[in-house]
Structure formats: C-alpha cells, structure tokens
Amino acid sequence: MFTENIDLNAAVDALHHSGVIAYPTEAVWGLGCDPFNQEAVDKLLKLKSRPVDKGLILVAGDIKQIQFLLKKLPADKLQKLTDSWPGPVTWLIEDTDDLLPAWIKGNFTSVAVRVSDHPTVKALCDAFGGCIVSTSLNPAGLDPALNISQSKGYFADAVDCYVSGDLGSSKKPSNIIELATGNVIR
C-alpha cells in the first residue's frame, strides 16, 4: 500500500527498502528509486514497461552526491557541469571505470546525470544521502504525469510512496547533452 506524505521520511524509508517513489520535478512527475538496488530498478522498469537497455537518468541534490563520477574529468569538462548546475540540464558523462551498474547505464558507457534545483528533488536526495533514479512517471507510450492525481491514475498503489509538491517552472523535460562532444541528444 502506498503512502502520500509531505514528510520525506516515508520516501527515504521506501528508497532504503527497494521501493519506488513518485515525486514532482522541474517539468513532470518522476519515478525514482535507489540506483544501486537492482530489485528497486527492476520494479521501476517493470512499472514503466521500459527496457533496461535504454538506461536511466540519475538526479542529485548537490554535485557532491555524484562526485565519484567526476573525479577524472578534465577541468574544462567539470567547468561545463558546474556552470549549468543546479538546473534543468542532464549531462551524459562517460563511466569508464564502471562505477555505476549496467541496469542504470543500459547499453551505454555513459550515464545521464542532473543536479536539480527543484526543492522537492533536492530535499529527497539530501534526505536519502545521494543521487536517485529520475524517470518520467508514465507507462511507456503515454504522456508523463503532471500532477499527483494523474500519477496515482497511472500506478495507484504499485508505487510505494507519493511525495506531495508542485512542479517546477520548466515547460519540458531537461535537455540531455553529451559532455564529451557537446551534442544535444534531447
């Protein structure tokens, strides 16, 4: 059975116990889980009917939460990240040391990462103590949810916790840019 709670304790508890949470982001409602917990990621992918090979986005509340991915970046690449974060830009960062599991990267050698300035996302990541998965809340092929009612309409009690809050002011999901080339993917 799901919990709707403004208090982040229920969401963090769900994240620590292989749960999937729903929460507002900059533009649409998101589904999230612990990226290092394969059971949780499998549950999220099954809910969305999303294949694992597509990869998933990670969101952090602070750049320190993804520092492990940035240690080997050249100064100019790190500067690009810090100039755009926190904010609605998702960067594809090469994970040459395989720091993240295959169920996050999919068929890619890079990982999609964003440091959010959305207050609910930031509070979730800070309370959890690290980055979380962030993917649009919708079954494959349907429009992303724009409010909690639509979110519950899609997944009801299959989601472990719904975190109340408002969407940010972005009208569309974040841009996705390859850090190595500067190519805009979305």
Buried (B, 14 or more C-beta within 10 A) or exposed (E): EBBBBEEBEBBBBBBEEBBBBBBBBBBBBBBBBBBBBBEBBBBBBEBBEBEBEEBBBBBBBBBEBBEEBBEEBEEEBBEBBEEBBBBBBBBBBBBEEEEBBEBBBBEBEBBBBBBBBBEBBBBBBBBBEBBBBBBBBBEEEEEBBBEBEBBBEBBEEEBBBBBEBEBBEBEEBBBBBBBEEEEEEE
